């Protein structure tokens, strides 16, 4: 049995008020540790994964992504009907495929 499992087992034997006191104490302890660790900046992620995008044109990538959304749009439409709850999913309109 791990130390965590032992502590959990012991805490389950406490009365409810004692469990609440323990929870508050643990919460304060963890909050102090998190606050003491210092804040991080989103700028720390700058350049991360740059090798993945090497040689790729940003606008071309965006164009390809938007084109892929247009293909999926009919499958993910949501319509509202007075007889249904708001945002109920209905069968999407599917145009007939062109005949050759």
C-alpha positions, 0 to 999 in steps of 0.5 A, a space after each residue: 500500500 502506498 503512502 497516499 493510499 494509507 493517508 486516504 484510508 486513515 482520512 476515511 475513518 475521520 468524522 465529517 468535521 475532521 475530514 473538512 478540517 483536513 481538506 482545508 489544511 491540505 488546500 492551504 498547504 498546496 496553495 502555498 506551494 503553488 504560489 511559492 513556485 512563481 508564475 510562468 509566462 506564455 512567452 516561455 513557449 516561444 519557439 517551441 515546435 518551430 522545427 515542425 513548421 520549418 519550410 511551411 507557408 503560414 497562409 497556405 496552411 491556413 487556406 488548407 485548414 479552412 478548406 477542410 472545414 468547408 468540407 465538414 460543415 454539412 455534417 456538423 450543423 445545428 438547427 433550432 425547432 420550436 418543438 425541440 429544446 434549443 440547439 437540438 441536433 437534427 439530421 443535417 442537409 445532405 445534397 445529392 451527389 452529382 450524377 456522371 
